[in-house]
Amino acid sequence: MTLAWAQRQAELLRDCIVSPDVFASMVDRLGDFVVPYQHALETEAGQRNVHFYLAGLLSYLGRKNAETIAALGDVERLVLQEFIGTAPWDHRPLLTVLVGEVVGQLGDPDGVIAFDPSSFPKRGTHSVGVKRQWCSHRGKVDNCQVGVFMGYMSRHDHALLDFRLSLPEEWARDEHRRQACHVPQEVQYQTRHEQCLEMLNRWRDQVPHGWVTGDDELGRHTRFRHALRERGERYVLGVPCNTIIRDLEAPLPAYQGRGRRPKAPWHSVSAWRHTLDPNGWTRVTVRDGEKGPVEIEMVTRCVQTCLERKRTGPHEWLVVTRRPLADEEAFARKSSPEARDQDAHYGYRYYLTPTDVAQEDLEKPSLRELARVIKAGACIEASFQRGKGKRAWTRTRSGHDARRTAAERGDGVGPVAGWCAAGRRPSHGALATRSGGRQYGGQARVCRVAGPGLARDAPGEPVARVRSLS
């Protein structure tokens, strides 16, 4: 680092000093926010220790584990360990509170419900639901767990609402592995599409929304799209580049004067794309980015898809987007190979949206509206980055190996709440953060400049301490 840059860095850090008084109202708001979740906990121990545990996470302690937090409050370590690791409780009442909070603050009639099967790499073979399968985190087939998540995005903000562990069929049939991982008896094998529909059925009447979206893993299944239309849901679902379609707006082949009149031919969407007019693309601004407006180019057509056993599907609008390869590269790694298509200059994505739902004809949506819904599909990944936590199935008594935390083993990457590894103690749940809560704890955080044009969040000097919730 040059001397001039080091001096400039020191100046920037001095400007980041924060007065402790800034945090007072924030901690009070957090205390009020926790109250309904505290009431939803079934056990008396859980209700009594929520505020105490949060106070420890927000304290000045360097290592925020059960022992140090208990010592801070002068209570028995086993009391806090029971709350964190062994006291049984059900996460579902907490989700009910969460959905109510999200709807109250973010609810919008034009909101978007987004479904996303997301993967979490695992090295071993004993963590619940782990197997070799497509791992979007690494962009290849690898050893991982897969969770199916339901998110919500409105013009106000976005949040996660619900989740399911995708339990492979071989796991669902293996009683020994189920017992070792504390898989509840009522949990049976379901396809990811069935899990999405289950979550949608549970929350659709409570969550105001105008759209449902998901990636090509969901959109490629015609039965899933049909189930959404039956429920009166308007969707924008990704489809793979080998989807077979018939362009209903293309000129029909010449009639030969006898027999049936010809229909438009069938093509894969990637082959059909080459017939598009180069001047037929419309540029749409998706959002304002750090380096300027984020834009995509779009084309829509009324098409018919080919279903199983050579049956023809209903009329749908095909939406094609393209972006320069440089902008597409980061997103392409996380999507399946069939989800994307490219040429020398652009990356292409394909989506389907219905022309009618539940016997009701729909107006063709505007390109701006379609771009808004497509953008909503990224809200789940953004929610993961916003609130990384540990994974556990439920609060169950899991044996004496439960003393070690998932964070100490290096497992603590993933969304808030989920599932636990075999014989391991369930996580801290919705109130925990990665590495024992340090992400939101004790020391004020500053933005440390990492180099010219680069910046990242990093722990700075301890410029303030956050007072206790008690």
Sequence and secondary structure as in RCSB ss.txt:
>XXXX:A:sequence
MTLAWAQRQAELLRDCIVSPDVFASMVDRLGDFVVPYQHALETEAGQRNVHFYLAGLLSYLGRKNAETIAALGDV
ERLVLQEFIGTAPWDHRPLLTVLVGEVVGQLGDPDGVIAFDPSSFPKRGTHSVGVKRQWCSHRGKVDNCQVGVFM
GYMSRHDHALLDFRLSLPEEWARDEHRRQACHVPQEVQYQTRHEQCLEMLNRWRDQVPHGWVTGDDELGRHTRFR
HALRERGERYVLGVPCNTIIRDLEAPLPAYQGRGRRPKAPWHSVSAWRHTLDPNGWTRVTVRDGEKGPVEIEMVT
RCVQTCLERKRTGPHEWLVVTRRPLADEEAFARKSSPEARDQDAHYGYRYYLTPTDVAQEDLEKPSLRELARVIK
AGACIEASFQRGKGKRAWTRTRSGHDARRTAAERGDGVGPVAGWCAAGRRPSHGALATRSGGRQYGGQARVCRVA
GPGLARDAPGEPVARVRSLS
>XXXX:A:secstr
  HHHHHHHHHHHHHT   TTHHHHHHHHHHHHHHHHHHH SSHHHHHHHHHHHHHHTSS SS SHHHHHHHHT 
 HHHHHIIIII  B SHHHHHHHHHHHHHHH  TT EEEEEEEEEE SSS STT EEEEETTTTEEEEEEEEEEE
EEE SS EEEEEEEE   HHHHH HHHHHHTT  TT     HHHHHHHHHHHHTTTS  SEEEE HHHHT HHHH
HHHHHTT  EEEEE TT EEEETTS      SSSS     EEEHHHHHTTS TT  EEEEEEEETTEEEEEEEEE
EEEEEE GGG EEEEEEEEEEEEEHHHHHHHHTTS GGG EE SSEEEEEEEEESEETTEE     HHHHHHHHH
HTTHHHHHHHHS     SSB    GGGGS HHHHT   SSSS    TT     GGG  HHHHGGGSSS EEEEEE
ETTEEEEEE           
